[in-house]
Amino acid sequence: MRTPKWHTTALLLAAATLVPAGCTSEHATTPTPPQAEAAKAATPGFVPPTAEQAYRLQDDCSHRGEAILRDNLIGSALTQVQVSRYNAVTNRCYVRLEVHAKNLDEWEKHDNATYLKDGQTGELLAFITVKPSGGKAFLGFGCDDFGCVADKMAACMSGKECDPE
C-alpha cells in the first residue's frame, strides 16, 4: 500500500512546526519592567535578581551599612545616620552616611557632610561637605561642581544608573 503524496507532505509540515528552528528564549519571555531592561543593558550578562534574591540582597546591604556606621568614628559633638540601598541596575550596595552636629543649636558650628560608600568594599565613592562658613567641598563622579555630585549620589541611592568612577 502506497501513501499518497499529500500525506507525506502533511507529515513533513507537521514535523517542521514541532522542531523550533533558530528560536531563542528571548522571543518567549514576557515583557520586563524598564528597570530590569536597564540592568541588562548596564551590565553585560547580568541577570536581574528575583524578588526573593532582591530582598536578601537589600537585607545584606542593610547589615553592611550598619557595619560602616558602627566603624565610622566621629567626635562627641556630632551624630551620624546611614541609609543603605541595593541598586539592581548596578548590582551593588550603596551606603549614604550623613554626619552633622548632634545638637541643632550647634548646626552652624560643624561641617555637614554626606559620604557615599560602596557597601561591599567600604570604599569611599563620593562626598559633599557644607562648612559652617558656607564653603562647600566635594569629590566624586568626575564632577566639577557640588550639585553634580549631590545629584549623582541621589541617583545611586534611588536605584538609577550609578557610575562613581
Secondary structure, DSSP 8 states (H G I E B T S, - for coil): ----HHHHHHHHHHHHHHS-SS--GGGGS----HHHHHHHHHSTT-----HHHHHHHHHHHHHHHHHHHHH----TTEEEEEEEEEETTTTEEEEEEEEEESSGGGGGGS-EEEEEEETTT--EEEEEEE-TTS-EEEE-TT-SSHHHHHHHHHHHHTTS-----
